Amino acid sequence: MNIKALIETRKFFLKLLSFVLSTCLLTFTFFGHSSAQTKDPYVIGAVLSLSGPVAANGVPTRDGIQLALDQINASGGINGHQVKIIFEDDQSKPDQAVILANKLISQDKISILLGASFGSTANAVASVAEKFKVPQLAATAWTKADLRLVPYTFYFLVDFETVVDQMLAYATKDLGAKKIGFLRLTREYGQVASESLYKLKDKHGVEVVREEKGNDPDTDFTAQLANIRAAKPDVLISWFANPAGAISVKNARQLGLNIPIIGPVSMATRPMITAGGPAAEGVILQSFIAADDPLPRQKSFVDAFNKKYGKLPEVFESVGFDMAQVAFSALAKAGGDTPDPQKLRNEIERTSYDGVALIIRYNPKVHEPDAKSILFTKVQKGRFVRAVQ
């Protein structure tokens, strides 16, 4: 073989070697990349009131959920899966909540549904959850007796009858009240409270001297409060969600109604201080957390939330965090690459959890938090502190 032929042969083999190496590299890169990919994420849906009259509940709930999501994914996820949460805004409208719940289950194939933010929307979503047999973790308590214990819905606020019972105990034992003035929402949230108040008044030896009503969008309760003032109550129970709750407090003080005011968890949010202003000083609120004065089990959450958001959490941030933790625990225990909603439901129903906001002991007869979760707070110099140490 002459020199020219040798050169050509060498060029041929070099090209062949280059081709083989390139092919091997491409094959390694492709299959190596594929094997390094994480599993598909677990997908959770959240229908919350991020706008509209109840956004003061929904936005904080989302923030608490987001903190829990960041933490779980930073720690490696669940069973080798990262977690994805699709947040939807129902605009505080039940019909919109239904549309979004259907979309999340049918199109996005979620395994757990978080929400909604208040009674009307949560009740609407419950019908969808039961229809599709997907577990719902609701950031509220039951407001319809027939939905108190249904298979796929679990509540994250203590039932409102228990709340009223503890409010009356506080009003009588700590404040010495005998006569109660009551200003409440017209919708079912207020109706449940009213029914509970009249059911329990004799137990606590109190008289309801005047009851008045209002609505979420209302911006003035002066007329209703004037009627309550005329009845000369010892204590005013104002049962709203903020900002309406804060407005009711402000109006009461403007009328010279300088008696103790007690409100439910839906008023234990920052607008009570920002919208209520000086009038909010001393208002007593049923809650689960006082971020300015946290319980030992709440401190790490308060610190982590403050680090992420640059502010202290409030009650619905802590509720959202606990909702997410219960969902994550169920996913971890149910296992599988595609979680089975029935297994998830069963795991949720076995939850025993001392959370940031809530003490939960779910079982087949109880789908709501323990009454021991309740903590009374008060506004003191622009801060939420424990009313009872």
C-alpha positions in Angstrom: 0.0 0.0 0.0 1.5 3.4 -1.0 1.7 6.4 1.3 -1.3 8.2 -0.3 -3.5 5.1 0.4 -2.3 5.0 4.0 -3.2 8.6 4.5 -6.7 8.2 3.1 -7.2 5.1 5.2 -6.1 6.9 8.3 -8.5 9.8 7.5 -11.4 7.3 7.1 -10.7 5.7 10.5 -10.4 9.0 12.2 -13.8 10.1 10.8 -15.3 6.8 11.9 -13.8 7.1 15.4 -15.1 10.7 15.7 -18.6 9.5 14.6 -18.6 6.6 17.1 -17.4 8.9 19.9 -20.0 11.5 19.1 -22.7 8.9 19.0 -21.6 7.4 22.3 -21.5 10.9 23.9 -25.0 11.8 22.6 -26.4 8.4 23.8 -24.8 8.9 27.2 -26.0 12.5 27.5 -29.5 11.5 26.5 -29.9 8.5 28.8 -27.8 10.0 31.5 -30.0 13.1 31.6 -33.1 10.9 31.5 -32.1 8.9 34.5 -31.2 12.0 36.5 -34.6 13.5 36.0 -36.8 13.7 39.1 -40.2 12.0 39.2 -43.3 13.9 38.1 -44.4 16.3 40.9 -47.3 15.6 43.2 -49.9 18.2 42.2 -52.2 19.9 44.8 -54.9 22.5 44.0 -55.9 25.4 46.1 -59.1 27.5 45.7 -58.8 30.5 47.9 -60.4 34.0 48.1 -57.4 36.0 46.9 -59.6 39.0 46.0 -63.1 40.2 47.0 -64.5 40.7 50.5 -62.8 37.7 52.1 -59.3 38.2 50.7 -58.2 39.1 54.2 -58.6 35.4 54.9 -57.5 33.9 51.6 -54.3 35.8 50.9 -52.7 35.0 54.3 -53.8 31.3 53.9 -51.9 31.2 50.6 -48.8 32.7 52.2 -48.8 30.0 54.9 -49.2 27.3 52.3 -46.4 28.7 50.2 -44.0 28.7 53.1 -44.8 25.0 53.8 -44.3 24.3 50.1 -41.0 26.0 49.9 -39.8 24.0 53.0 -40.9 20.6 51.7 -39.4 21.1 48.3 -36.1 22.4 49.7 -35.9 19.3 51.8 -36.2 17.0 48.8 -39.9 16.7 48.3 -42.0 13.7 49.2 -41.1 10.1 48.1 -38.7 11.5 45.5 -41.4 13.9 44.1 -41.3 17.6 44.3 -44.7 19.2 45.2 -46.6 21.6 42.9 -49.5 23.7 44.2 -51.8 25.4 41.7 -53.4 28.4 43.3 -56.7 29.7 42.0 -58.7 32.8 43.1 -62.4 32.4 43.5 -62.9 36.1 44.1 -64.9 35.3 47.2 -67.7 33.9 45.0 -69.2 30.4 45.5 -70.0 29.9 41.8 -66.4 30.7 40.8 -65.1 28.4 43.5 -67.1 25.5 41.9 -65.8 26.3 38.4 -62.2 26.3 39.7 -62.5 23.2 41.8 -63.9 21.3 38.7 -61.1 22.6 36.6 -58.4 21.6 39.1 -59.7 18.1 39.4 -60.7 17.4 35.8 -57.9 19.2 33.9 -55.0 19.6 36.3 -55.5 16.1 37.9 -54.8 17.3 41.4 -54.7 14.7 44.2 -55.8 17.0 47.1 -57.8 20.2 47.1 -57.0 23.0 49.6 -59.8 25.5 50.3 -62.0 27.3 50.2 -61.7 30.4 52.5 -65.1 30.8 54.1 -68.4 29.0 54.6 -70.2 29.8 51.3 -67.3 28.9 49.0 -66.2 25.9 51.1 -69.7 24.5 51.0 -69.7 24.9 47.2 -66.4 23.2 46.8 -67.4 20.4 49.2 -70.0 19.3 46.6 -67.3 19.0 44.0 -64.9 17.1 46.3 -67.6 14.6 47.2 -68.6 14.2 43.6 -65.1 13.4 42.4 -64.0 11.7 45.7 -61.0 14.0 46.1 -60.1 15.1 49.7 -60.8 18.7 50.5 -59.0 20.5 53.3 -61.1 23.6 54.0 -59.7 26.7 55.7 -63.0 27.2 57.6 -65.5 25.3 59.8 -68.7 23.8 58.9 -71.7 26.1 58.4 -74.2 23.6 57.3 -75.0 20.7 59.7 -75.3 18.2 56.8 -71.8 19.0 55.7 -70.2 18.6 59.2 -69.2 15.0 58.6 -69.0 14.0 54.9 -66.3 11.6 53.7 -64.0 13.8 51.7 -64.1 17.2 53.5 -61.9 18.1 56.5 -62.1 21.4 58.3 -59.3 23.6 59.7 -61.2 25.9 62.0 -62.9 24.8 65.2 -66.6 24.5 64.8 -68.4 27.8 65.5 -70.7 26.5 68.2 -67.7 25.6 70.3 -66.2 29.0 69.6 -69.4 30.8 70.8 -69.5 28.5 73.9 -65.9 29.6 74.8 -66.7 33.2 74.0 -69.6 33.2 76.4 -67.4 31.5 79.0 -64.8 34.2 78.6 -67.4 37.0 78.6 -69.0 35.8 81.9 -66.0 34.5 83.8 -63.4 37.0 82.8 -65.5 40.1 82.0 -68.5 39.5 84.3 -71.0 40.0 81.5 -74.7 39.4 81.9 -76.1 41.2 78.9 -74.8 40.5 75.3 -75.2 42.8 72.3 -74.7 40.9 69.0 -73.8 42.3 65.6 -73.3 39.7 62.9 -73.1 38.8 59.3 -76.3 38.0 57.5 -74.9 35.0 55.6 -74.6 31.5 57.0 -71.5 32.2 59.0 -73.4 34.7 61.1 -76.5 32.5 61.1 -74.6 29.6 62.7 -73.2 32.0 65.3 -76.6 33.3 66.1 -78.2 29.9 66.5 -75.3 28.9 68.7 -75.6 32.0 70.9 -79.3 31.4 71.6 -78.7 27.8 72.2 -76.0 28.4 74.7 -77.1 31.6 76.5 -79.0 29.9 79.3 -76.0 27.6 80.0 -73.9 30.7 80.7 -76.7 32.8 82.3 -76.7 35.6 79.8 -79.3 37.6 78.0 -79.0 38.6 74.4 -80.4 42.2 74.6 -80.1 43.1 70.9 -79.1 41.4 67.7 -78.4 43.3 64.5 -77.1 42.2 61.1 -74.8 43.4 58.3 -73.0 42.2 55.1 -69.4 41.7 54.0 -69.2 44.8 51.7 -70.8 47.2 54.2 -68.8 50.2 55.2 -70.9 51.6 58.1 -72.7 49.9 60.9 -73.6 53.0 62.9 -77.4 52.5 62.7 -77.2 48.9 63.9 -74.8 49.8 66.7 -77.0 52.6 67.9 -79.8 50.1 68.4 -77.4 47.9 70.3 -76.1 50.8 72.4 -79.7 51.6 73.4 -80.1 48.1 74.8 -77.2 48.7 77.2 -75.2 45.5 76.8 -72.2 44.6 79.0 -70.3 43.1 76.1 -70.5 43.4 72.3 -69.9 40.3 70.2 -69.2 41.4 66.6 -69.2 38.5 64.2 -67.7 39.5 60.9 -64.7 39.0 58.6 -62.3 41.9 58.2 -62.4 44.6 57.0 -66.1 44.7 58.0 -65.2 43.6 61.5 -62.7 46.3 62.0 -65.2 48.9 60.7 -67.8 47.6 63.2 -65.3 48.1 66.0 -64.4 51.6 64.8 -68.1 52.6 64.5 -68.8 51.2 68.0 -66.1 53.4 69.6 -67.3 56.4 67.6 -70.7 56.0 69.1 -69.2 55.9 72.6 -69.9 52.2 73.0 -66.9 51.7 75.3 -67.6 48.1 76.5 -65.5 45.0 75.8 -65.8 43.8 72.2 -65.2 40.1 71.3 -64.7 38.9 67.7 -64.2 35.5 66.0 -61.1 34.2 64.2 -62.1 36.0 60.9 -61.5 39.3 62.7 -58.1 38.3 64.1 -56.2 39.6 61.1 -54.0 42.6 60.4 -56.9 44.8 59.1 -58.3 44.8 62.6 -55.3 46.9 63.6 -54.7 48.9 60.4 -58.3 49.7 59.6 -59.5 49.7 63.2 -56.8 52.1 64.3 -56.9 53.2 68.0 -60.4 51.8 68.3 -59.0 48.3 68.0 -57.1 48.7 71.3 -58.2 46.0 73.8 -60.5 44.1 71.4 -60.6 40.4 72.3 -60.4 37.9 69.4 -60.7 34.2 69.2 -57.6 32.9 67.4 -55.1 30.1 67.4 -51.9 32.1 67.5 -50.6 35.4 68.8 -47.5 36.0 66.7 -46.2 38.7 69.0 -46.5 36.4 71.9 -46.3 32.8 70.4 -46.6 29.5 72.2 -43.4 27.4 72.2 -44.7 25.1 69.4 -45.4 28.2 67.3 -42.1 30.0 67.6 -40.1 28.2 64.8 -43.0 28.9 62.4 -43.2 32.6 63.4 -39.4 32.9 62.8 -39.5 31.2 59.4 -42.4 33.2 58.2 -40.8 36.5 59.4 -37.6 35.5 57.6 -39.4 34.8 54.3 -42.0 37.6 54.2 -40.4 40.2 56.5 -43.4 40.4 58.8 -45.1 38.4 61.5 -47.8 35.8 60.6 -51.3 35.9 61.8 -54.0 33.3 62.2 -54.8 32.3 58.6 -51.1 32.1 57.7 -50.7 29.5 60.4 -53.9 27.7 59.3 -52.6 27.5 55.7 -49.3 26.1 57.0 -51.1 23.4 58.9 -53.3 22.5 56.0 -50.2 22.0 53.8 -48.5 19.9 56.4 -51.5 17.6 56.7 -51.6 17.2 52.9 -47.9 16.5 52.7 -48.1 13.9 55.5 -51.0 12.1 53.7 -49.0 12.1 50.4 -45.9 10.6 52.2 -47.9 7.9 53.8 -50.1 7.0 50.8 -47.1 6.7 48.6 -47.0 5.9 44.9 -46.1 7.9 41.8 -49.8 8.7 41.2 -51.5 9.1 44.6 -54.8 7.3 45.1 -57.4 9.8 46.4 -59.1 7.1 48.5 -55.8 6.3 50.2 -55.2 10.0 50.8 -58.6 10.5 52.3 -58.0 7.5 54.6 -54.6 8.9 55.7 -56.0 12.3 56.4 -58.8 10.8 58.5 -56.1 9.2 60.7 -54.3 12.5 61.2 -53.0 13.1 64.7 -51.1 16.4 64.6 -50.1 19.2 67.0 -49.6 21.9 64.5 -48.8 25.6 64.5 -52.4 26.7 64.8 -54.3 23.6 65.3 -54.4 20.4 67.4 -55.9 17.8 65.1 -57.3 14.4 66.0 -59.3 13.4 63.0 -61.2 10.1 63.0 -64.3 8.7 61.3 -66.5 10.7 63.5 -64.5 14.0 63.7 -63.4 16.0 60.7 -62.6 19.2 62.6 -59.8 20.5 64.9 -59.9 20.0 68.6 -61.3 22.7 70.8 -58.0 22.9 72.6 -56.7 24.7 69.6 -58.6 27.9 70.6 -56.6 30.8 72.0 -58.0 34.2 72.9 -55.9 37.2 71.9 -56.2 40.9 72.3 -55.0 44.0 70.5 -52.4 45.7 72.7 -50.4 48.7 71.3 -50.8 47.5 67.7 -49.9 43.9 68.5 -51.8 40.6 68.9 -50.9 39.2 72.3 -52.5 36.3 74.4 -55.4 37.6 76.4 -55.0 34.8 78.9 -51.4 33.8 79.9 
